[in-house]
């Protein structure tokens, strides 16, 4: 799904709820949501995604790595990684 498709589908759903929004309104809403989520994750917090799960920022330890092309050993610094933790309902829906 592309960003445009996401905006169009979300706009369609909003209209089903009786909300009069334009494509531009939905684009601004999505961009705002992404900015808020990024700021929260950069601060080490969590971002709930109702009905789906949540995004979490998890610290990673420094470690040794290897360049696959040259075989050179590299030091990879500590950092943060974003994890998605699916919610109970989504887990159940995805089971075969």
C-alpha positions as CSV (number, residue, x, y, z in Angstrom):
1,X,0.0,0.0,0.0
2,X,1.3,3.4,-0.9
3,X,0.9,6.6,1.2
4,X,-1.7,7.8,-1.4
5,X,-3.7,4.6,-1.1
6,X,-3.6,4.8,2.7
7,X,-4.9,8.4,2.6
8,X,-7.7,7.5,0.2
9,X,-8.8,4.4,2.1
10,X,-8.7,6.3,5.4
11,X,-10.7,9.2,3.8
12,X,-13.3,6.7,2.5
13,X,-13.6,5.2,6.1
14,X,-14.0,8.7,7.6
15,X,-16.7,9.5,5.1
16,X,-18.5,6.3,6.1
17,X,-18.6,7.8,9.7
18,X,-20.2,10.9,8.3
19,X,-17.0,13.1,8.4
20,X,-16.7,15.6,5.6
21,X,-12.9,15.7,5.0
22,X,-10.9,16.3,1.9
23,X,-7.9,14.5,0.6
24,X,-5.7,17.4,1.7
25,X,-7.2,17.3,5.2
26,X,-6.5,13.6,5.5
27,X,-2.9,14.1,4.2
28,X,-2.3,16.7,6.9
29,X,-3.8,14.4,9.5
30,X,-1.6,11.5,8.5
31,X,1.6,13.7,8.4
32,X,0.7,15.1,11.8
33,X,0.2,11.6,13.2
34,X,3.6,10.5,11.9
35,X,5.4,13.6,13.3
36,X,3.9,13.0,16.8
37,X,4.7,9.3,16.6
38,X,8.3,9.9,15.6
39,X,8.8,12.4,18.4
40,X,7.4,10.0,20.9
41,X,9.5,7.1,19.7
42,X,12.7,9.3,19.6
43,X,11.9,10.2,23.3
44,X,11.8,6.5,24.1
45,X,8.1,6.2,24.5
46,X,5.3,4.0,23.0
47,X,2.7,4.9,20.3
48,X,-0.6,3.0,20.6
49,X,-2.3,2.0,17.3
50,X,-5.9,1.2,18.4
51,X,-7.1,-2.2,17.2
52,X,-3.7,-3.1,15.8
53,X,-1.0,-2.9,18.5
54,X,1.7,-0.4,19.4
55,X,5.1,0.8,18.4
56,X,7.8,0.8,21.0
57,X,11.4,2.2,21.0
58,X,13.8,-0.4,22.2
59,X,17.5,0.4,23.0
60,X,20.1,-1.8,21.3
61,X,23.5,-2.6,22.7
62,X,26.8,-1.8,21.0
63,X,28.1,-4.9,19.1
64,X,30.6,-6.1,16.6
65,X,29.5,-6.6,13.0
66,X,31.1,-7.6,9.7
67,X,31.1,-6.0,6.3
68,X,29.8,-8.8,4.1
69,X,31.6,-7.5,1.1
70,X,35.1,-7.1,2.6
71,X,34.8,-9.2,5.7
72,X,36.1,-6.3,7.8
73,X,35.0,-6.3,11.5
74,X,33.1,-3.1,12.4
75,X,32.0,-1.6,15.7
76,X,28.2,-1.0,15.6
77,X,27.3,1.7,18.2
78,X,24.4,1.4,20.6
79,X,21.2,2.9,19.4
80,X,17.4,2.5,19.3
81,X,15.2,0.2,17.2
82,X,11.5,0.5,16.6
83,X,9.4,-2.6,17.4
84,X,5.8,-3.3,16.5
85,X,3.9,-5.3,19.1
86,X,0.7,-6.6,17.7
87,X,-2.5,-6.4,19.8
88,X,-4.4,-9.5,21.0
89,X,-7.2,-9.0,18.4
90,X,-4.8,-8.7,15.5
91,X,-2.9,-11.8,16.6
92,X,-6.1,-13.8,16.8
93,X,-7.3,-12.6,13.4
94,X,-4.0,-13.6,11.8
95,X,-4.0,-17.2,13.0
96,X,-4.8,-19.8,10.3
